[in-house]
């Protein structure tokens, strides 16, 4: 295998990893702060892709503005879902069961809303102006849009890390993740914090959907396949661990890319194999602290 | 007095309850239990099938029904899940007492439902699923398919490639298709037909992404490295859209001929991609909106568009054909209750359908219960007659029904 092929394969893996991370980062943020597993996160990704289609292809909005607006619209939708439904089950016995039922209901509702609004036909978005071509590397090509996705992924990683560790809202969110009651006693409006976190996380999912739309098919049901891959990433990294999600996405993206190049007939097996190996040796995930069971 | 009033009320209630049953007993009805996916990735196929089947029902009932029998069709979301569809099919037979099971998009679901049909001796009309197994090694007496199977599409594909080799010599071939029965069947059937025709070729790559894979970048870069003369794909629906979108930027279609003879030419691709769809892709499907240019096809496409506001995918024509096939069989037998006579009638079915070119009428092969139809393969080129599509197929190559049928005994011989 020559170097140019290895590089293009690496960048292919990195593109997949970045899109996976952008979806998984929202999922992990909600789990990390609110201890909520948002089963419907893939549907918010799908909703973002449809908003992207509506803004760009129907209303001819500039792609970059459309990207931001898609994130904002999905974020508002997410905040509404949290405010109207999800917050009513916090602290209930068997909260996990209610979470699964409620967020699964979100999947069905969002899927039908999408079908009623945009129909069942597949939709497509063109790549933004200036990013439709590719950079030639020997005999091979690297699509400019893929490089853009990777760059946006890096910006989101750095921005999310900075917000969570260097700003007061970020610190409040992290504190709420550790103990909601203590934070509440200190005068922080915890319910509002949770709504905001849910909004930011779903906005990230929505932006990921709009960003992926020029590469993928915009269709009802598109959220299901991304939620499965994102779940693998989140579990691999350690549920709720931001850096874990980033590393998990990178691992899955690259393992998949090189498995396709080396053993194409068995490529799909490898991401599951990696998860199985990690879970056998580190069941809590690669970046999660080991829990000590007190007897 | 009070007692008399109670007796009167009981009689009136009894009469009211019995009245609908009496009316139903007199009504001449053909009951069809249809199953299609209405949600998720395959939802478009289900929604189009329902619209076209309802259109056929309205047309037939509007003309007085089949031999005086009105068609009553019930649709249930199959959820594309075999176990669920089996429960629905059983309910249709035991509770709703349907005369026919009908529909199914997924081959996996079709294979499950054909077992119920066999067990209850209830005729099952397959309208969209394409696995060759249903009309070969898994064939049972009560199953009939009114749309192409994958063997027919891939055999036509092999004939196309054989002809192409004479004008533009090609040597290497690669395949990428979904990693389940449908994808594997297509690849096996294409190679079977190429070998049968004596075509010489070398396989330089074989890739099996999962069904509904959203990201094909790594597969595309590997395919670019393989550099096949012919790139065969076995995708359907949104997977075709995603693959083409991702692959075209890598220059894959400049080096290799993109070839997708079964589901690639479905209108959903043209509708989704508009002007983004590259020219020069070689695609096939089981029905086209712009071929054949017959009055029947033009009417079918226009009526569907008038009814739904959009142009049909091929699934629609399959469902439309299925309802007409049932009506034809009932006309021959005289009633929908004599199942064995209906089986005989369907085995001898000859029916003019929208996808039939002039001079050809679709007919049922009595040995395999597979409808025999002409197959066309075309090339993407600019055409704005069916918006939002900006590209449609043209430069057609046509293959006779008899030339693309599986050989007797396939796949065992």
Interface residues (C-beta under 8 A of the other chain):
Chain A: X5 X8 X9 X12 X13 X15 X16 X19 X111 X112 X115 X119 X120 X121 X122 X123 X124 X126 X127 X132 X133 X134 X139 X140 X141 X143 X145 X146 X212 X214 X215 X216 X217 X219 X220 X221 X222 X224 X225 X226 X229 X256 X257 X260 X261 X264 X265 X267 X268
Chain B: X39 X40 X41 X43 X44 X47 X179 X205 X206 X207 X208 X209 X210 X212 X213 X214 X215 X217 X218 X219 X220 X221 X222 X224 X225 X237 X238 X239 X241 X242 X245 X246 X249 X250 X251 X268 X269 X271 X272 X273 X274 X276 X310
